[in-house]
């Protein structure tokens, strides 16, 4: 198993995965105990039991997101990564909110496209988007790839860095689109993510670092049929996810 980026330490990232897996197990046990209290009319917290359970589930959602990304960073197989992705989608069903989970939905849709997930799972994501309707060009474009009837709106919730993706999407020349995608990955995406909680984590707290991946770049590469081989070795670009999907398509 070979690390997929240059920022990671194998021991650190595998240790992080184990810590979060244990945290999820402990959290699920806490939820079971509180649900039992709720049935028996017992209230041990200042907050309502249902609110406490909701908060714990939000933590599980965050842990699972980081486990999923860390397994890719650590070099686990795409099949193993897919299993963690499926768990992530399940956690989204319970905890996702459009006003605070934009990036997480972009990841979920992009990875789903790269993994070619089944219609039922993709529709679960679409239903979540319908519920909160973030009205966003990139999210709309990703959905339209699998749901051609879906309408694209011109608004961007986070113009920096995601607004640049419109140039890639609307560029009809493949070579030029590839140049724009390379520019996005190397000069726009990470630099435009300064407001995220994970930005610069490899320097500020390396033991909590789980990986930097522009999954939407991989999805755009696949959707537009660009030459992914030209992007091999590019930081932040999920090359193995794109290449694995292309290999499966060529075999089938």
Secondary structure, 3 states (H helix, E strand, C coil): CCCCCCCCCHHHHHHHHHHHHHHHHHHHHHHHHHHHHHHHCCCCCCCCHHHHHHHHHHHHHHHHHHHHHHHHHHCCCHHHHHHHHHHHHHHHHHHCCCCCCHHHHHHHHHHHHHHCCCHHHHHHHHHHHHHHCCCCHHHHHHHHHHCCCCCCCCCCCCHHHHCCHHHHHHCCCHHHHHHHHHHHHHHHHCHHHCCCCCCCHHHHCHHHCCCCCCHHHHHHHHHCCCCHHHHCCCCCCCHHHHHHHHHHHHHC
